[in-house]
Amino acid sequence: IFYPFNAFAGKRVADRALCAEPSSGFGHSRKAFEAFIMGQLDQTELSSIRRRICASLTQAESEDANSVRAQTLRLVKCAMTDRDVTARGRGDCGGCEESDIQALLETMVAQREISAQQYDNGGRIADAERERDEIEIITEFLPKPLKGDALQIAVGAVIAELEASKLKDVGRCMSVLRERFP
């Protein structure tokens, strides 16, 4: 059996397809090539939530690196990076998806609500206010829920579009609404 020597990875590889030349997109970066071979290349796409968080973090750090906003956004970014690493460990080089980031933010908000309640009960008002400030910052990046007239208009439009008229059509309408308004 012929095992070609791979100069980039510094070891022999069994599959000739893994022997990439520098022109295959890795450049001369040994580390990038080894990461590709090991399935750990960060191919995370910037989702709209992730992009907004990173832009807000950059702006907040340029204004005041020690502000509550900058510290909170750093914490959110760190949590997203942790989820990306976990996803790459499972073999998903794309990192966590937009829905995972949204779930992460919702979890962070819920944690802070509990903490704020506990701080209030313990008489630590300043800490409770800090938690509430963090909640406001994190909820900026969550999708806004439909309320009132906007909700009625959206539901009416879906019902008309699907020509729903019976009770059994409720499931179809709900699935379309969840798709369009996560």
C-alpha positions, -999 to +999 in steps of 0.1 A: +000+000+000+013+034-009+010+061+017+020+095+003+039+117+027+022+149+035+046+177+041+020+201+055+007+178+082+041+163+089+028+128+088+018+101+064-018+099+055-037+069+041-060+088+018-044+105-012-074+129-013-062+145+020-030+155+004-038+191-005-015+214-023-009+250-011-031+262-039-062+244-025-072+272-002-050+265+028-021+287+016+011+277+033-005+275+067+004+242+083-020+249+112-049+255+089-042+223+070-039+203+102-072+218+115-088+208+082-075+172+085-087+170+121-121+184+111-117+214+133-115+242+108-137+271+119-162+276+091-187+294+112-209+317+092-218+350+106-255+349+113-274+382+116-276+379+154-239+370+157-230+399+133-250+424+153-235+412+186-200+415+172-206+450+158-222+462+190-193+447+210-168+466+188-187+498+193-191+494+230-154+486+235-144+517+215-166+538+238-158+523+271-142+488+275-153+485+311-190+494+306-218+470+315-227+468+278-192+458+267-188+433+295-222+417+288-215+415+250-181+399+257-199+373+279-224+366+251-197+363+225-177+339+248-209+318+252-214+317+214-177+307+209-181+279+235-212+266+216-192+268+183-164+248+198-188+222+211-205+220+176-171+216+159-163+188+184-194+170+171-181+174+136-203+204+126-177+228+112-203+255+106-206+262+143-239+268+161-269+280+140-290+311+144-317+292+163-290+279+188-278+315+193-314+326+199-319+298+224-286+307+241-297+344+245-331+333+258-314+311+284-291+339+294-321+362+299-339+336+320-308+331+342-305+368+348-342+372+356-338+345+383-306+361+396-323+396+397-352+381+417-328+364+442-308+396+446-340+415+453-350+390+479-316+392+495-317+430+496-289+434+470-306+461+449-274+472+430-267+437+418-304+432+408-302+464+388-270+452+371-288+420+361-317+439+347-293+461+327-278+429+312-313+416+304-320+448+284-288+445+265-293+408+257-330+412+246-319+438+220-306+409+199-337+387+203-364+389+177-393+411+188-425+391+194-457+401+175-483+418+196-518+432+191-528+443+156-496+431+140-503+396+153-539+396+141-528+408+107-501+381+104-526+353+115-553+366+091-528+367+062-517+331+069-553+318+072-562+335+039-531+322+022-537+286+033-575+289+028-579+275+063-615+271+074-616+240+096-603+231+130-579+206+114-561+235+096-549+251+128-518+229+128-508+240+093-514+276+102-493+273+134-463+257+116-463+285+089-465+312+116-436+296+135-416+295+103-422+331+094-421+345+129-396+325+150 
